[in-house]
Amino acid sequence: MKALSPLFVFLVLYLVTSIVAQDFYKVPIAVAFLVSSVYALLTVRGSMDERIKVFARGAGNPTMVLMLAIFILAGAFAASAKTMGAVDATVSVALRYMPEQFILPGIFLASCFISLSIGTSCGTIAALTPLAVGIAQQSGISMPFMVGLVVGGTYFGDNLSFISDTTIVATQTQGCSMRDKFRVNVRIVAPVAVIMLIVYYFLGEGISTPAETGDVNFWLVLPYLAVIILAVCGVNVLLVLAIGIILTGIIGIALGTYDLFGWFAAMNEGMMGMAELIIMTILAGGMLEIIRHNGGIDLIIKALTQGIHGKRGGELSIAALTSLVNVCTANNTVAIITAGPIAKDIATRFRIDPRRSASILDTASCFTQGLLPYGAQVLIAASLSGLNPITILPHLFYPMLIGVALLLAIYFRYPRRFT
């Protein structure tokens, strides 16, 4: 158990301390990783130079460096697009063209589309929750229901977006392309989104509260559309993000949203905004390499797969591991960073397609995150709406159903092409 002790240190420092303090954001998660990484160094035999080499092997492996490069470009793209007004324009486009009698499915579809475009559930919640609150107040619809509708839809994009942290980490740790992971993932969760649109349509019959939107400038939406289309076509993700950044610069400067130096400042702000995630990724990579070096990964795999002999059991192990770590960390990206390397070993042992293991990682983390009252997404929505987080949870139908869809996909070996 000594090999796994760094993980226990991390969980005690972050999870237990957060529970005692009754605040899951009291202990910065990067600090928790730092302390557990320093402790991990002490568990390795040999000189300090030898210990640091083991840590550096995990923190600086090619996959990790590529992941960090993607984080940096994704941050620069997201911030430069947001600064030039792309988020507001995307909200306006999504809401202006929905028939007013379809207000519930329309808001859900807008939540899905915006989160898919901007790659963040939290950003989408911040943009749409005030609108959902206004509609609830005007129409008499239950406010927790409306807020839950918005929050639930954001997990569609969090799960599938090509610039989402969870997608980047899941694909890089499993060694597959984002396009291939998307093709597997969308087959599992898209039916759930369609079901929810139908359900919301029938629930919303008779409601005709149109949403007020500002002027629409389609040029501002172009960078998001370009990134989605290029990524689906299989263009290298670094090139896709670079093209997206260049488009934000050309369009933003042409429209007078910012000048050249304003564009540079926006990109810098976005890259700096990724600093915590980059630090966590480096520390987690080094710590997990030490755990692997000490034999801890083998112990985890043995415990998870004891009595399991087939791919179905291996996939359930990956899903269970991801969900457990997510409950402990309240962060689906951190959960995938932590569970990803272990999931890769399980996938290799049971010959599970990397595209499928990446989809399981991402979907299991989004399902679990959607059920946590102390998760960032629910807390942001509660703060903006003035609701108790617990009142929102029963209305998060989409994340609940993608968990069911994932279990069915594992049990029935769907989609067949990737099993």
PyMOL commands that set and color helices and strands:
alter all, ss='L'
color gray80, all
select helices_A, chain A and resi 2-21+29-42+48-59+62-83+86-96+100-118+121-139+143-160+165-174+178-203+218-232+237-255+260-273+275-293+296-305+311-329+332-349+354-369+376-385+389-395+397-411+416-418
alter helices_A, ss='H'
color red, helices_A
deselect
rebuild
show_as cartoon
